[in-house]
Amino acid sequence: MIALRVRGSRAISLKISGMHCQNCALTIERELRSLDDVLKANVSFASGKALVIVEPGRLSVDELERAVRRVGYGVEREKVRLRLREAVDPALAARPEGELVRLEG
């Protein structure tokens, strides 16, 4: 899952599991589009990902995941590993961690 802000909206990318064909992708897409505050939803069978544009602060990633699960598919959480250089000042070292804790997903 990746969440980005796009011109007043929020773009969320979900890695979908369990799709077997393009009809699976269309089923998920329809379900996501049916949610209030979803501005746009595109699901790609080829890449196994959904890109959902939502109104900021309205829908959580968990709500999008529940919608995908409701129609019989899964969402895989992706792990990101960041390597930060050692900061000389301990106060500066704590800043990235504080920012990351506030991110959703």
Residue pairs with C-beta under 8 A, 6 or more apart in sequence:
1 12
1 13
1 14
1 15
1 61
1 75
1 77
1 78
1 105
2 11
2 12
2 13
2 78
2 105
3 10
3 11
3 12
3 13
3 61
3 103
3 104
3 105
4 10
4 11
4 12
5 11
5 56
6 53
8 56
9 39
9 53
9 54
9 55
9 56
10 53
10 54
10 55
10 56
11 51
11 52
11 53
12 51
12 52
12 53
12 54
12 61
12 64
13 49
13 50
13 51
13 52
14 49
14 50
14 52
14 61
14 64
14 65
14 68
14 75
15 48
15 49
15 75
15 76
15 77
15 78
16 25
16 28
16 43
16 48
16 49
16 50
16 68
16 73
16 74
16 75
16 76
17 48
17 73
17 74
17 75
17 76
18 24
18 72
18 73
18 74
19 25
19 28
19 43
19 45
19 48
19 73
21 45
22 45
24 45
24 73
25 43
25 44
25 45
26 43
27 71
27 72
27 73
28 43
28 50
28 68
28 71
28 73
29 41
29 42
29 43
29 50
31 67
31 68
31 70
31 71
32 38
32 41
32 43
32 50
32 52
32 64
32 67
32 68
33 40
33 41
34 67
35 59
35 63
35 64
35 67
36 58
36 59
37 54
37 55
37 58
37 59
38 52
38 53
38 54
38 59
39 53
39 54
39 55
40 51
40 52
40 53
41 50
41 51
41 52
41 53
42 50
42 51
43 49
43 50
43 51
44 50
44 51
50 64
50 68
52 64
54 64
60 104
61 104
61 105
64 75
65 75
68 74
68 75
69 75
77 105
82 96
82 100
84 93
84 96
86 93
87 93
